[in-house]
């Protein structure tokens, strides 16, 4: 644990996960803006052909380097989440578009009671130097679609700057260990649709969401791999696929098991599934997603919820058992 200087508020340990692919020229800027009291910085590299890894180690000797198991931003984040050891995880892009100096504002939202602090460019205090008119329109359409289907109030579905308690990682159900497809394709959730996938799954799990205004800067060096049309269509397919999955689970729940058989009903863990023993914050009772804006001067909670006492060991996800918070993940990690 660290203590915030000036006001004596006890802060959780923050793990910053930075996915990279040829970001050697951008990392000096990103690292220079990291808050001083970060617990760990995890660079998840997609086998860059420049000096990304060497630059990261030069800038911060204590950096943890993780080589992702497949390709794509979603897989990089899954590997980083698996390797994180802090109480809180912050998702920060390696291209310089996100401002790591905003992390304390997101942590404030968690300390005030949120499970997931979601960045938004479209709230007062937020903005973007990077988003095009086409991407903004597409984001609005996709955000409206998710809000109608899931009863959420997202203002910025596709923004990738988010901060959340590490204990909710099993809810996200992101695969960090499966082998790459033999056809050189990507698994579902491995691409830029990962932000949408995360936002939908936390809504379905009934987690408490607070939107935090954030400003997106233009990429400093290099060219983005994002394609407005193809990635937008992939996001739309994600929305439809997750909806279909929910309906399939509902039908299973309504079908009694055959004689002598077992129920096939299964779902991703909710926050109630992740809590056992003392539940001091009443997380298991917060079944509805709560949305609110958290500005720069938001009130701070006097005590940090560090996840102690939840002790997740494993969570049943679909028909497999997913590693729980606190277990070791050796496959994605390189020394």
C-alpha positions as CSV (number, residue, x, y, z in Angstrom):
1,X,0.0,0.0,0.0
2,X,1.0,3.6,-0.5
3,X,-0.2,6.8,1.1
4,X,-1.1,9.8,-1.0
5,X,1.0,12.8,0.0
6,X,-0.7,15.8,1.4
7,X,-4.0,14.4,2.8
8,X,-3.1,11.1,4.4
9,X,-5.5,9.0,2.4
10,X,-4.4,5.4,2.1
11,X,-4.3,4.3,-1.5
12,X,-4.5,0.9,-3.1
13,X,-1.5,-0.6,-5.1
14,X,-2.0,0.3,-8.7
15,X,-0.8,-1.9,-11.6
16,X,-0.5,-0.1,-14.9
17,X,-0.9,-2.3,-17.9
18,X,0.5,-0.9,-21.2
19,X,0.0,-2.9,-24.4
20,X,2.7,-2.1,-26.9
21,X,3.5,-2.8,-30.6
22,X,6.5,-0.8,-31.9
23,X,6.1,2.0,-29.4
24,X,9.8,2.7,-28.6
25,X,9.5,6.4,-29.5
26,X,6.3,6.9,-27.5
27,X,7.2,5.1,-24.2
28,X,9.5,8.0,-22.9
29,X,6.5,10.3,-23.0
30,X,4.1,7.7,-21.4
31,X,6.5,6.7,-18.7
32,X,7.3,10.4,-17.8
33,X,3.6,11.0,-17.0
34,X,3.1,8.0,-14.7
35,X,2.3,9.0,-11.1
36,X,5.2,8.5,-8.7
37,X,3.5,6.0,-6.4
38,X,2.6,3.3,-8.9
39,X,2.9,-0.3,-7.6
40,X,4.1,-1.8,-10.9
41,X,4.3,-1.1,-14.6
42,X,3.6,-4.0,-16.9
43,X,4.5,-3.6,-20.6
44,X,2.7,-6.3,-22.6
45,X,4.5,-6.5,-25.9
46,X,3.3,-7.9,-29.2
47,X,6.8,-8.9,-30.4
48,X,7.8,-5.4,-31.5
49,X,10.5,-5.1,-34.1
50,X,11.8,-1.8,-32.8
51,X,13.5,-1.3,-29.4
52,X,10.2,-1.1,-27.4
53,X,11.3,-3.7,-24.7
54,X,14.8,-2.3,-24.4
55,X,13.5,1.3,-24.1
56,X,11.0,0.2,-21.4
57,X,13.8,-1.4,-19.3
58,X,16.1,1.6,-19.8
59,X,13.4,4.0,-18.7
60,X,12.2,2.0,-15.8
61,X,14.5,-0.9,-14.6
62,X,11.7,-2.3,-12.4
63,X,9.3,-2.6,-15.4
64,X,7.7,-6.1,-15.8
65,X,7.8,-7.3,-19.4
66,X,5.1,-9.7,-20.6
67,X,5.1,-11.2,-24.1
68,X,1.5,-11.7,-25.2
69,X,0.4,-15.2,-26.1
70,X,-1.4,-14.3,-29.4
71,X,-1.8,-11.0,-31.3
72,X,-4.1,-8.0,-30.8
73,X,-4.8,-5.5,-28.1
74,X,-7.4,-7.6,-26.4
75,X,-5.0,-10.5,-25.9
76,X,-2.3,-8.1,-24.7
77,X,-4.7,-6.7,-22.0
78,X,-5.7,-10.2,-21.0
79,X,-2.1,-11.2,-20.5
80,X,-1.4,-8.0,-18.5
81,X,-4.4,-8.5,-16.3
82,X,-3.3,-12.0,-15.5
83,X,0.1,-10.9,-14.5
84,X,-0.9,-7.9,-12.4
85,X,-0.4,-8.1,-8.6
86,X,-1.8,-4.8,-7.5
87,X,-5.2,-4.1,-5.9
88,X,-6.2,-1.9,-8.9
89,X,-5.5,-2.2,-12.6
90,X,-5.2,0.8,-14.9
91,X,-5.4,0.3,-18.7
92,X,-3.1,2.8,-20.5
93,X,-2.3,2.8,-24.2
94,X,1.3,2.9,-25.2
95,X,1.0,5.4,-28.0
96,X,0.7,8.5,-25.8
97,X,-3.0,9.1,-26.4
98,X,-4.0,8.5,-22.8
99,X,-2.7,10.7,-20.0
100,X,-1.5,8.6,-17.1
101,X,-1.6,11.7,-14.9
102,X,-5.4,11.2,-14.8
103,X,-5.0,7.8,-13.0
104,X,-5.5,9.3,-9.5
105,X,-8.9,10.7,-10.6
106,X,-10.0,7.2,-11.7
107,X,-8.7,5.8,-8.4
108,X,-10.8,8.4,-6.5
109,X,-13.9,7.0,-8.2
110,X,-13.0,3.5,-7.0
111,X,-12.5,4.7,-3.5
112,X,-15.8,6.4,-3.6
113,X,-17.5,3.1,-4.3
114,X,-17.2,2.1,-7.9
115,X,-16.1,-1.3,-9.1
116,X,-15.1,0.0,-12.5
117,X,-14.0,3.6,-13.3
118,X,-14.7,4.1,-17.0
119,X,-13.1,6.9,-19.0
120,X,-15.2,9.0,-21.3
121,X,-14.3,11.7,-23.8
122,X,-17.8,13.0,-24.0
123,X,-18.4,14.3,-20.5
124,X,-17.6,17.7,-19.2
125,X,-13.9,17.8,-18.6
126,X,-13.2,15.2,-21.3
127,X,-12.4,15.5,-24.9
128,X,-10.2,14.3,-27.8
129,X,-7.6,15.6,-30.2
130,X,-7.7,12.3,-32.1
131,X,-11.2,11.0,-32.8
132,X,-12.6,11.7,-36.3
133,X,-16.1,12.7,-37.1
134,X,-16.8,9.2,-38.5
135,X,-15.4,7.4,-35.4
136,X,-17.4,9.8,-33.2
137,X,-20.6,9.0,-35.0
138,X,-19.9,5.3,-35.0
139,X,-19.1,5.4,-31.3
140,X,-22.4,7.2,-30.6
141,X,-24.4,4.6,-32.5
142,X,-22.7,1.7,-30.9
143,X,-23.0,3.3,-27.4
144,X,-26.7,3.8,-27.9
145,X,-27.1,0.2,-29.1
146,X,-25.5,-1.2,-25.9
147,X,-27.5,1.2,-23.7
148,X,-30.8,0.1,-25.3
149,X,-29.9,-3.6,-25.0
150,X,-28.4,-3.7,-21.5
151,X,-30.0,-0.7,-19.8
152,X,-26.7,1.1,-19.4
153,X,-25.9,4.8,-19.7
154,X,-22.5,4.7,-21.4
155,X,-21.5,7.9,-23.1
156,X,-18.3,6.5,-24.7
157,X,-18.4,2.7,-25.4
158,X,-15.1,2.4,-27.2
159,X,-12.6,4.4,-25.1
160,X,-9.8,2.3,-23.7
161,X,-8.7,4.2,-20.6
162,X,-10.3,2.4,-17.7
163,X,-9.3,1.6,-14.1
164,X,-10.8,-1.1,-11.9
165,X,-10.4,-3.4,-8.9
166,X,-8.3,-6.4,-9.8
167,X,-10.8,-8.7,-8.0
168,X,-13.2,-8.3,-10.9
169,X,-10.9,-9.8,-13.5
170,X,-12.7,-13.2,-13.5
171,X,-15.9,-11.3,-14.5
172,X,-14.2,-10.1,-17.7
173,X,-13.5,-13.7,-18.8
174,X,-10.6,-12.7,-21.1
175,X,-8.5,-15.6,-22.4
176,X,-4.7,-15.2,-21.8
177,X,-3.5,-18.7,-22.3
178,X,-5.1,-20.4,-25.4
179,X,-2.8,-21.1,-28.4
180,X,-3.1,-18.9,-31.5
181,X,-5.6,-20.1,-34.1
182,X,-3.9,-22.2,-36.8
183,X,-5.4,-20.0,-39.6
184,X,-3.4,-17.0,-38.3
185,X,-6.7,-15.4,-37.3
186,X,-7.6,-14.0,-33.8
187,X,-9.8,-15.3,-31.0
188,X,-12.9,-13.4,-30.0
189,X,-11.9,-10.5,-27.8
190,X,-8.3,-10.4,-29.0
191,X,-8.8,-7.2,-31.1
192,X,-10.0,-3.6,-30.5
193,X,-13.4,-4.9,-29.6
194,X,-12.1,-5.8,-26.2
195,X,-13.2,-2.4,-24.6
196,X,-16.8,-3.2,-25.7
197,X,-16.5,-6.7,-24.5
198,X,-15.4,-5.5,-21.1
199,X,-18.1,-2.9,-20.8
200,X,-20.8,-5.3,-21.7
201,X,-19.6,-8.0,-19.3
202,X,-19.3,-5.7,-16.3
203,X,-22.9,-4.5,-17.0
204,X,-24.2,-8.0,-17.2
205,X,-22.4,-8.8,-13.9
206,X,-24.1,-6.0,-12.1
207,X,-21.0,-4.0,-11.2
208,X,-21.0,-0.4,-10.1
209,X,-19.7,1.8,-12.9
210,X,-18.6,5.4,-12.6
211,X,-17.7,7.4,-15.8
212,X,-14.7,9.6,-15.4
213,X,-14.0,12.5,-17.8
214,X,-10.7,11.9,-19.7
215,X,-8.9,13.7,-22.5
216,X,-7.5,11.8,-25.5
217,X,-4.5,13.1,-27.2
218,X,-3.3,12.4,-30.7
219,X,-0.8,9.5,-31.1
220,X,2.7,11.0,-30.8
221,X,4.6,8.8,-33.2
222,X,3.7,6.1,-35.6
223,X,0.4,5.1,-37.2
224,X,-2.6,3.6,-35.4
225,X,-3.7,0.0,-36.3
226,X,-7.3,0.9,-35.7
227,X,-9.7,0.7,-38.7
228,X,-12.9,2.6,-38.2
229,X,-15.0,0.4,-40.5
230,X,-13.6,-3.1,-39.9
231,X,-13.2,-2.6,-36.1
232,X,-16.5,-0.9,-35.9
233,X,-18.2,-3.9,-37.5
234,X,-16.3,-6.2,-35.1
235,X,-17.6,-4.2,-32.2
236,X,-21.2,-4.5,-33.6
237,X,-20.7,-8.3,-33.9
238,X,-19.5,-8.3,-30.3
239,X,-22.7,-6.6,-29.1
240,X,-24.8,-9.1,-31.0
241,X,-22.8,-12.1,-29.9
242,X,-22.9,-11.2,-26.2
243,X,-26.7,-10.6,-26.5
244,X,-27.1,-14.0,-28.1
245,X,-25.0,-15.6,-25.3
246,X,-27.2,-14.1,-22.7
247,X,-30.4,-15.4,-24.4
248,X,-28.8,-18.9,-24.7
249,X,-28.1,-18.9,-21.0
250,X,-31.6,-17.8,-20.2
251,X,-33.1,-20.6,-22.2
252,X,-30.8,-23.1,-20.5
253,X,-32.0,-21.8,-17.1
254,X,-35.6,-22.4,-18.1
255,X,-34.9,-26.0,-19.2
256,X,-34.8,-28.5,-16.4
257,X,-32.0,-31.1,-16.5
258,X,-32.7,-34.6,-17.7
259,X,-33.3,-37.3,-15.1
260,X,-30.0,-38.2,-13.5
261,X,-28.2,-35.3,-15.3
262,X,-26.9,-32.0,-14.1
263,X,-28.0,-28.5,-15.0
264,X,-26.1,-27.0,-17.9
265,X,-26.8,-23.5,-16.7
266,X,-23.6,-21.6,-16.4
267,X,-22.6,-17.9,-16.6
268,X,-19.7,-15.7,-15.9
269,X,-19.2,-14.9,-12.2
270,X,-21.0,-11.8,-10.9
271,X,-19.6,-9.8,-8.0
272,X,-21.7,-11.9,-5.7
273,X,-19.8,-14.9,-6.9
274,X,-16.5,-13.2,-6.2
275,X,-17.3,-12.4,-2.5
276,X,-17.3,-14.9,0.3
277,X,-16.8,-14.2,4.0
278,X,-17.1,-10.6,5.1
279,X,-18.6,-8.2,2.6
280,X,-18.0,-4.9,4.3
281,X,-19.0,-2.8,1.3
282,X,-22.2,-4.7,0.5
283,X,-21.0,-5.5,-3.0
284,X,-23.1,-8.6,-3.3
285,X,-26.2,-6.5,-2.8
286,X,-25.3,-4.0,-5.5
287,X,-26.9,-5.9,-8.4
288,X,-27.7,-3.0,-10.7
289,X,-25.1,-1.0,-12.6
290,X,-24.9,2.5,-11.2
291,X,-23.6,5.2,-13.4
292,X,-22.3,8.7,-12.5
293,X,-19.8,11.3,-13.5
294,X,-16.7,11.7,-11.5
295,X,-15.0,15.1,-12.1
296,X,-11.6,16.4,-11.3
297,X,-12.7,17.5,-7.8
298,X,-14.7,14.4,-6.8
299,X,-14.8,13.6,-3.1
300,X,-12.4,11.0,-1.9
301,X,-13.4,8.1,0.2
302,X,-11.6,7.9,3.6
303,X,-10.8,4.2,3.4
304,X,-9.5,2.2,0.4
305,X,-11.2,-1.0,-0.5
306,X,-8.2,-3.2,-1.3
307,X,-9.9,-6.4,-1.9
308,X,-8.7,-8.0,1.3
309,X,-11.2,-10.5,2.7
310,X,-12.5,-11.5,-0.8
311,X,-9.8,-14.1,-1.4
312,X,-11.0,-15.3,-4.8
313,X,-9.6,-18.8,-5.5
314,X,-11.3,-19.7,-8.7
315,X,-14.4,-18.8,-10.7
316,X,-16.4,-21.0,-13.0
317,X,-16.6,-19.4,-16.4
318,X,-18.7,-21.2,-19.0
319,X,-17.7,-24.8,-18.8
320,X,-14.1,-24.2,-17.6
321,X,-12.5,-23.1,-14.4
322,X,-10.7,-19.8,-14.7
323,X,-7.8,-18.9,-12.5
324,X,-8.8,-16.5,-9.7
325,X,-7.2,-13.4,-8.4
326,X,-3.9,-14.0,-6.7
327,X,-2.9,-17.2,-8.6
328,X,0.2,-17.4,-10.7
329,X,0.1,-17.0,-14.5
330,X,3.4,-18.3,-15.9
331,X,2.6,-18.8,-19.6
332,X,2.4,-15.1,-20.8
333,X,5.2,-13.8,-18.6
334,X,8.8,-13.4,-19.6
335,X,11.3,-12.5,-16.9
